Amino acid sequence: MLQYLIKRILIFLPTLLVISLLAFGLSKAAPGDPVEQRNRGLGDEAQRSLANADRVYRETAAYLGLDKPVFYFSIAPAAYPDTLYRILKRDERETLEKLTAQYGNWPLISSYYHQLRALDRNSETTVPDDVARRKVRPLIKQLYLGYKDSRITSLLDQLASITGTDTAQLARLHPDVVQLQQHYQAVKAGAKPERLYLPDLKWYGFDNQYHNWLSSFLLLDFGKSYIDSRPVADKMKDALRWTLIMNILAISLAYLLSIPLGVYSAVYKGSLFDRTSTLLLFILYSLPNFWIATMLVVFFTTPEYGMDWFPSLGLGDLPPGAPFWERFVEAAEHLILPIFCLTYGALAFISRQVRGGMLNVIRQDFVRTAWAKGLNARQVIWKHTFRNALFPIITMFASLFPAVFAGSLVIEVIFNIPGMGKLTVDAIFQRDWPVVYTVLMLAALLTMAGMLIADVLYAWVDPRVNYQKKKA
């Protein structure tokens, strides 16, 4: 058994590596710019307190660790430089990648980009703000995103026309615009598309975003939220408490009710109790919990229908400093309906699994032998039959680990419970990716842990389970 556990743990390591690569890759492919998203919370006053917006952007990127290479290495055409990651703004970096994919001459493209940056800076210092915002700045911003020849040429021509024929203040920018046109013509004239077909391995070392993220994750440092800068671990700790309370209570109730219900139905198969319970449980299992949750909120938490029996959504308004018993009672009143919604579906499913497992075992020879020995019904049913019918229950138990942690998205959102499910949904809508991918990683870890525990329970329940390979 020990040898088997060691092998499984060794298998989990590459599995965890693949999952981490998947989660990290999704975070890089997710829409939006996390730096700009975080800077929105700084406000205009904080932006003015620094040298300029570019400095704010670089400092924020360095704070988030986004100023480093993405991975240990990259395999790309030789036309691409190994310093492209230093272009921190995502939109600008993607534009330069597309230009390189067309022309393959990075040095000339880099010169064009730096000339565009120089024009951008000069437009801020030599032209009045109202004129720059109205005539020049929109065109320059579009050039940062333009990669098609027709689009870039049109924008450059418009800039040249405006700075060449407009006011004297705009005319100061005309030499910069002419130089930018010359740099772009050089990009087109010096195209080297053949370099796009030469593969090149670029090694960045261990100081990269993925390595830093994974090593911090293994040390239980999950990073900081893009929204409020709070550590992700702190946000998850607050939400995990309510999720664990609800799910542990719901699962405990489901197992305590479903096991005797399923056993009794199997022992008295075909009886009135069995037929009635089967029908009722089938109806319960068929009702979607989001619909039941909505109906409970509508009919049992509002006075419009005369059944205002339970408090409204959330967990109450008592402050943390209120007496413990008052907070306990108020939270318990708010959790009754959510726990019911989490319990009834699991109750129906588990009881059917217990009944099916019992029926598969109850007809076997060793059960008949136990009856023939004169053992009482309790010993035969619970010691011999039920123990050998536990395999479906153990299999379900393996899937409960991530469910207990991740929570129920639908129930927590409908009842406005600040648990892991609602935290994940809010993080997705707010694009708070550190929270989302931390939940993904931890759910994957708990899934693997649940599978390992299930294997151990198989051997504990039935000693005939042997994980050692038989010798030929």
C-alpha positions in Angstrom: 0.0 0.0 0.0 2.8 2.4 0.9 4.5 1.8 -2.5 1.2 2.5 -4.2 0.7 5.8 -2.4 4.2 6.9 -3.3 3.6 6.1 -6.9 0.3 8.0 -6.9 2.0 11.0 -5.3 4.7 10.9 -7.9 2.1 10.9 -10.6 0.4 13.9 -9.0 3.5 16.0 -9.5 3.4 16.1 -13.3 -0.3 16.4 -13.2 0.0 19.5 -10.9 2.6 20.9 -13.3 0.3 20.5 -16.2 -2.6 22.1 -14.3 -0.3 25.0 -13.2 0.8 25.6 -16.8 -2.9 25.5 -17.9 -4.0 28.0 -15.2 -1.0 30.3 -15.9 -1.6 30.1 -19.7 -5.2 31.1 -19.2 -4.3 34.0 -17.0 -2.0 35.3 -19.8 -4.7 34.7 -22.5 -7.4 36.4 -20.4 -8.7 39.7 -21.8 -7.8 43.0 -20.4 -4.7 44.6 -19.0 -4.2 43.9 -15.3 -1.9 46.9 -14.8 -4.5 49.4 -16.2 -7.2 47.6 -14.3 -5.3 48.1 -11.0 -4.4 51.7 -11.9 -8.0 52.6 -12.2 -8.2 52.4 -8.5 -5.5 55.0 -8.0 -7.5 57.9 -9.3 -6.3 61.0 -11.2 -4.8 62.6 -8.1 -2.5 59.6 -7.5 -1.5 59.6 -11.2 -0.6 63.3 -11.0 1.5 62.7 -7.9 4.0 60.7 -9.9 6.1 61.8 -12.8 3.6 60.7 -15.4 1.2 57.9 -16.4 4.0 55.9 -18.0 5.9 55.9 -14.7 2.8 54.8 -12.8 2.3 52.0 -15.3 5.9 50.7 -15.0 5.8 50.8 -11.2 2.5 48.9 -11.1 3.8 46.3 -13.6 6.9 45.8 -11.4 4.8 45.5 -8.3 2.7 42.8 -10.0 5.8 41.1 -11.3 4.7 41.6 -14.9 7.9 43.3 -16.0 9.7 40.0 -16.3 9.7 37.3 -19.1 6.6 35.1 -19.1 8.4 31.7 -19.1 11.8 30.1 -18.8 12.3 30.1 -22.6 10.5 30.7 -25.8 10.7 29.2 -29.3 10.0 31.9 -31.9 11.2 33.0 -35.3 14.6 34.7 -35.3 13.0 37.9 -36.3 11.6 38.4 -32.8 13.9 39.9 -30.2 14.5 38.4 -26.7 13.6 41.8 -25.2 10.0 42.2 -26.4 8.7 41.5 -22.9 10.2 44.9 -21.9 7.4 46.5 -23.8 5.0 46.4 -20.9 1.8 47.7 -22.3 0.0 44.7 -23.7 -1.7 46.5 -26.7 1.6 48.1 -27.8 3.5 44.8 -27.5 0.9 42.9 -29.5 1.1 45.6 -32.2 4.9 45.3 -32.4 4.5 41.5 -32.6 2.2 41.9 -35.6 4.5 44.3 -37.3 7.4 41.9 -36.8 5.3 39.1 -38.2 4.9 41.2 -41.4 8.3 42.6 -41.9 10.7 40.6 -39.8 13.2 43.4 -39.2 13.0 44.2 -35.5 15.7 46.9 -35.3 13.9 49.1 -37.8 10.5 48.4 -36.1 12.1 49.3 -32.8 13.3 52.6 -34.2 9.9 53.3 -35.5 8.4 52.6 -32.1 10.8 54.8 -30.3 10.2 57.7 -32.7 6.5 57.3 -32.1 7.1 57.5 -28.4 9.2 60.6 -28.9 6.4 62.2 -30.9 4.0 61.3 -28.2 6.1 62.9 -25.5 6.7 66.1 -27.6 2.9 66.4 -28.2 2.4 66.7 -24.4 5.1 69.4 -23.9 4.9 71.6 -27.1 1.2 71.7 -27.8 -1.6 73.1 -25.6 -3.6 70.3 -24.0 -6.9 71.2 -25.6 -5.4 71.3 -29.1 -3.4 68.1 -28.5 -6.4 66.2 -27.2 -8.6 67.3 -30.1 -6.3 66.9 -33.1 -3.0 65.1 -32.4 -3.4 62.8 -29.5 -6.2 60.6 -30.9 -4.1 59.9 -34.1 -1.0 59.0 -32.0 -3.0 56.6 -29.9 -4.4 54.9 -33.0 -0.8 54.6 -34.3 0.1 52.6 -31.2 -2.5 50.0 -32.2 -2.1 50.1 -36.0 -0.2 47.4 -37.8 -1.8 47.3 -41.2 0.0 49.4 -43.9 -3.0 51.2 -45.2 -4.0 52.2 -41.7 -0.6 53.4 -40.6 -0.1 55.3 -43.8 -3.4 57.1 -43.5 -2.8 58.1 -39.9 0.7 59.4 -40.7 -0.6 61.4 -43.7 -3.3 63.0 -41.4 -0.7 63.9 -38.8 1.6 65.4 -41.5 -1.3 67.4 -42.9 -2.4 68.8 -39.5 1.1 69.7 -38.3 2.1 71.1 -41.7 -0.8 73.4 -42.3 -2.2 74.2 -38.9 -1.1 76.6 -36.1 2.5 77.4 -35.3 2.3 75.4 -32.2 1.3 72.2 -34.1 4.0 73.0 -36.7 6.6 72.3 -34.0 5.6 68.7 -34.2 6.0 68.5 -38.0 9.7 67.5 -38.0 8.9 64.6 -35.6 6.1 63.5 -37.8 8.3 63.6 -40.9 10.9 61.5 -39.1 8.2 59.0 -38.1 7.2 58.7 -41.7 10.8 58.1 -42.7 11.2 55.4 -40.0 8.1 53.6 -41.2 9.2 53.8 -44.8 12.5 52.2 -43.7 10.5 49.4 -42.0 8.8 48.6 -45.3 11.9 49.0 -47.4 14.1 46.9 -45.1 11.7 44.0 -44.7 13.4 40.6 -44.0 10.6 38.1 -44.2 13.1 35.2 -44.4 13.9 35.6 -40.7 10.4 34.6 -39.9 11.2 31.1 -41.1 14.3 30.6 -38.9 13.5 29.1 -35.5 15.3 30.6 -32.5 15.4 29.4 -28.8 15.5 32.2 -26.3 16.4 31.4 -22.7 15.3 33.8 -20.0 16.4 32.0 -16.8 14.4 31.3 -13.6 13.5 34.9 -12.9 10.3 34.8 -14.9 6.6 35.2 -14.2 5.6 31.6 -14.2 8.5 30.5 -11.9 7.8 33.3 -9.4 4.1 32.6 -9.5 4.4 28.8 -9.0 7.1 29.1 -6.2 4.9 31.7 -4.4 1.9 29.5 -4.7 3.7 26.5 -3.2 4.6 28.8 -0.3 0.9 29.6 0.1 1.5 33.1 -1.3 -1.3 33.5 -3.8 -0.6 37.1 -4.8 -2.7 40.2 -4.4 -6.1 41.1 -5.8 -6.2 43.3 -8.9 -9.2 45.1 -7.4 -8.4 46.0 -3.9 -4.8 44.9 -3.5 -5.7 42.6 -0.6 -3.8 39.3 -0.4 -5.8 36.6 -2.2 -5.3 34.3 0.8 -7.1 36.8 3.1 -10.0 37.2 0.7 -10.3 33.4 0.4 -10.1 32.9 4.1 -13.1 35.2 4.7 -15.1 33.4 2.0 -14.0 29.9 2.9 -15.4 30.1 6.4 -19.0 30.4 5.1 -18.6 27.9 2.3 -17.2 25.3 4.7 -20.0 25.9 7.2 -22.7 25.5 4.6 -21.2 22.5 2.7 -20.1 20.5 5.7 -23.6 20.9 7.3 -25.3 20.1 4.0 -23.1 17.0 3.2 -23.4 15.7 6.8 -27.2 16.0 6.7 -27.3 14.4 3.2 -25.2 11.4 4.4 -27.0 11.0 7.7 -30.4 10.9 6.0 -29.5 9.1 2.7 -27.6 6.1 4.1 -30.4 4.7 6.4 -32.9 5.7 3.7 -31.0 3.8 1.0 -30.3 0.8 3.1 -33.9 0.5 4.3 -35.2 0.8 0.7 -32.8 -1.9 -0.5 -33.6 -4.3 2.3 -37.4 -3.8 1.8 -37.2 -3.6 -2.0 -40.6 -3.4 -3.6 -42.4 -2.3 -0.5 -44.7 0.7 -0.3 -41.9 2.6 1.5 -39.5 1.8 -1.3 -41.8 2.8 -4.1 -42.9 6.0 -2.3 -39.4 7.1 -1.4 -38.1 6.3 -4.9 -40.8 8.5 -6.4 -40.2 11.4 -4.0 -36.4 11.2 -4.3 -36.7 11.1 -8.1 -38.8 14.3 -8.0 -36.4 16.0 -5.7 -33.4 15.0 -7.9 -35.2 16.3 -11.0 -35.8 19.8 -9.5 -32.9 22.2 -10.3 -31.6 23.8 -7.2 -31.4 27.3 -8.8 -35.1 27.1 -9.4 -35.9 25.9 -6.0 -33.6 28.5 -4.5 -35.4 31.3 -6.5 -38.8 30.0 -5.4 -37.7 29.9 -1.7 -36.4 33.4 -1.9 -39.6 34.7 -3.6 -42.2 32.9 -1.4 -40.5 32.5 2.0 -38.4 35.7 2.5 -40.9 38.4 1.4 -44.2 39.5 2.9 -46.0 39.8 -0.4 -47.2 36.1 -0.3 -47.9 36.0 3.5 -45.0 33.7 4.2 -42.2 35.9 5.4 -40.8 33.1 7.6 -37.1 33.5 6.9 -34.8 36.6 6.8 -33.9 38.2 3.5 -30.7 37.6 1.6 -27.2 37.8 3.0 -26.0 37.0 6.5 -27.5 39.8 8.5 -26.4 43.3 9.5 -24.9 42.6 13.0 -21.4 44.1 13.4 -18.5 41.8 14.3 -18.5 43.2 17.8 -22.0 42.0 18.5 -22.4 39.1 21.1 -21.5 35.7 19.7 -24.8 34.1 20.4 -26.7 36.9 18.6 -24.5 36.6 15.5 -24.8 32.8 15.6 -28.6 32.9 15.7 -28.8 35.5 12.9 -26.4 33.6 10.6 -28.2 30.3 11.3 -31.5 31.8 10.3 -30.0 33.1 7.0 -28.3 29.7 6.2 -31.4 27.5 6.6 -32.6 27.9 3.1 -29.2 27.7 1.3 -28.3 24.5 3.3 -31.7 23.0 2.3 -31.0 23.7 -1.3 -27.6 22.1 -1.1 -28.9 19.1 0.8 -32.0 17.9 -1.0 -30.3 17.1 -4.3 -27.4 15.3 -2.6 -29.8 13.4 -0.5 -31.7 12.1 -3.5 -28.6 11.1 -5.4 -26.7 9.5 -2.5 -29.7 7.5 -1.3 -30.1 6.0 -4.8 -26.4 5.1 -4.9 -26.6 3.5 -1.5 -29.7 1.5 -2.5 -28.1 0.4 -5.7 -24.9 -0.7 -3.9 -26.9 -2.6 -1.3 -28.9 -4.4 -4.0 -25.7 -5.5 -5.7 -24.3 -7.0 -2.5 -27.4 -8.3 -0.7 -27.9 -11.2 -3.2 -24.3 -12.5 -3.0 -23.4 -15.8 -1.4 -21.5 -14.4 1.7 -24.7 -12.5 2.7 -26.8 -15.7 2.5 -24.1 -17.5 4.5 -24.3 -14.8 7.2 -28.1 -15.3 7.4 -27.6 -19.1 7.5 -25.2 -18.7 10.5 -28.0 -17.2 12.4 -26.6 -13.7 12.7 -29.1 -11.0 13.6 -30.4 -8.6 11.0 -28.3 -5.7 12.3 -25.0 -7.6 11.9 -25.9 -8.9 8.4 -27.1 -5.6 7.1 -24.6 -3.1 8.6 -21.5 -5.3 9.1 -21.5 -7.5 6.1 -23.8 -6.0 3.5 -23.4 -2.3 4.0 -19.6 -2.3 4.4 -19.2 -4.1 1.0 -21.7 -1.6 -0.6 -19.6 1.4 0.3 -17.6 1.7 -2.9 -20.1 4.0 -4.7 -20.3 6.2 -1.6 -16.5 6.4 -1.4 -16.3 7.3 -5.1 -18.7 10.2 -4.5 -16.7 11.2 -1.4 -13.6 11.8 -3.6 -15.5 14.4 -5.6 -16.6 16.3 -2.4 -13.2 17.8 -1.6 -13.3 20.4 -4.4 -17.0 20.9 -4.0 -16.6 21.7 -0.3 -13.9 24.1 -1.1 -15.2 25.8 -4.2 -18.7 26.1 -2.9 -22.0 26.4 -4.9 -21.8 29.2 -7.3 -25.5 29.3 -8.0 -26.8 29.0 -4.4 -24.3 31.5 -3.0 -25.1 34.1 -5.7 -28.9 33.7 -5.3 -28.8 33.9 -1.5 -26.0 36.5 -1.5 -23.7 34.4 0.7 -20.1 35.7 0.7 -18.6 32.3 0.2 -16.1 30.9 -2.3 -18.7 30.5 -5.1 -19.7 34.1 -5.0 -16.1 35.2 -4.6 -15.2 33.3 -7.8 -18.1 34.7 -9.7 -17.4 38.3 -8.6 -13.7 37.8 -9.5 -14.6 36.5 -13.0 -16.8 39.5 -13.7 -14.2 41.9 -12.3 -11.4 40.1 -14.1 -9.6 39.6 -10.8 -7.6 36.7 -12.2 -5.3 36.0 -9.2 -8.4 34.9 -7.3 -9.9 32.9 -10.1 -6.8 30.9 -10.9 -5.9 30.3 -7.2 -9.4 28.7 -6.8 -8.7 26.6 -9.9 -5.4 25.4 -8.6 -6.6 24.6 -5.2 -9.7 22.8 -6.6 -7.4 20.7 -8.7 -5.2 19.9 -5.7 -8.2 18.9 -3.6 -9.5 16.7 -6.5 -6.3 14.8 -6.6 -6.3 14.5 -2.8 -9.8 13.2 -2.8 -8.9 10.5 -5.3 -6.0 9.4 -3.2 -8.1 9.3 0.0 -10.7 7.3 -1.9 -8.1 4.7 -2.9 -7.1 4.4 0.7 -10.7 4.0 1.8 -11.2 1.3 -0.8 -8.5 -0.8 0.8 -9.7 -0.1 4.3 -13.3 -1.0 3.6 -12.5 -4.2 1.6 -9.2 -6.0 2.5 -9.4 -7.9 -0.8 -8.5 -4.7 -2.6 -4.8 -5.1 -3.3 -2.8 -2.4 -5.2 0.3 -4.6 -5.6 0.9 -6.1 -9.0 0.6 -9.8 -9.1 3.6 -11.7 -10.2 3.1 -14.0 -13.2 
